[in-house]
Amino acid sequence: MTAAPPPAGMFRLAGKLVSRLGLGTMGLTGPGTWGTPADPFGAVQLLRSAVDDHGITHFDTADAYGPHTAEELVHRALYPYPERLLIATKVGMVRPAPNVWRPLGNPDYLRATVEQSLRRLGTDCLDLCYLHRNDPAFPFLDQVGTLADLQQEGKIAHIGLSKVGPEEINEAATVITVAAVQNKLSQAVPDDAAHGAEHCRARGIPYIAYAPLGSGALAEDGGVDAALRWLLELGDHIAPIPGTSSPAHLNELVKAASHT
């Protein structure tokens, strides 16, 4: 029997019914996605307002944001997490310097970073953990398999993939249930990772669109409404996770999502 569609504005992801508009946390760090933000208290208040004032229940973070800063802010703002919240994080990226990102898929490193994310987020099990990037220096299935082992140990509930195309999705699906795919998708970048969004639609995989406003390029002159409408009309399997550090911009995002 086909499951009934979720209520308007909601989305099924990693075993939960969450807000279709999620919130990315990369922007809640310092310049270059490095260190703490200028106003940590304001970042905490924004996260709490997202839940309490706007009903956002899907938060996306990563150990590489800061590094560590965004996960720490999520814990500070939202712990203890209400059951309705979904906190998704990502592992598999190192940060040598501001604005510098490097994939690292060493299985020992992946295992260590999951353990550290568990501690920072203050939980025994990650709701949804993505492989942040496929590191070509290590076999892809070794990387995915490490997360699968941690899932078997009860430390990860659901596993996702980030920045992948159809071939990687199909390969990963031989050893895990792919709970979600997170790729960059917007009017500015309409053909993500060799049409990953269409591939996910055909296989019933939730697709999480990061940078849905083109990293801000589509947000000017009233473009937020049009950008989110374009994205959400691509399919019911797509959910955006725009990021912001501004309460006014958060209000704008929520209003735009409600118009679609």
C-alpha positions, 0 to 999 in steps of 0.5 A: 500500500502506498503511504499517504502523502505528508501534510502540506509543508511537511516531509518524510525523512529518516523515519520522521515527519519533519518540516519540508523547509530545513535549516542549514547551519554552515553560516552560523560560523565565522568567516570562511566557515571557520571558528565561532560567529561574531555573535554566538548568542544570536546564533543560538537564539536563531536556532531556537526561534526556528523551532519555537517561532517557525516550526522548523524541525529539520536541522542540517549540520556537519563536523566540518562547519567551524570545524565543530562550531555548528554542532556545538551551537546546535547542542547549546540551542536545542538540547535536549532535542524534542522527538519531533526534531531531526538533527542531521550531520555529516562526516568525511571532510577535514578543514586545514584552514578557512575556506579550505575543504578536503575529503578524508575517507579513511575508515578509522577517521570516519569512525572517530569523527562519528564518535566525536559528533555524538559527544558534541551533539550530546546523543547516543545515536545520530538521527541521520549521518551523511558521508560528506564527500566520497574520498577517491583515495579510499574505496567508496564502499569502505567509506560507506561500509564504515558508516554501515558498521556504526549503524549496526552498532546503534550509533547511526540511525540512518545513512545519507550521501552528499555530493554524489551522482547516480553511480555512487548512489547505486553502489552505496545501495548495495550495502546500505539503505540510502536514507537521503541524498544531499546535493547542491541544487538551485536555479543557478546550479540546475543540473546537480551531480549528473541529474541526481535529483531525478535519479532519487525521484525514481528510487524514492530517495529523499533529496535534500537541496543545499545552497537552494538560493545559489549561495545568496545569488538568487536571494536579492530583489525578491528572488527568494520566493521564485527560487524556492518555488522553482525548487519545490515544484521539481518534485515532492521528494525534494526539501531545501536546507537554506542557511542564514544567520539573520532573523529577518532572512529566516522570516523571509525564507519561512514566508517564501516556503509557505507560498509554494 
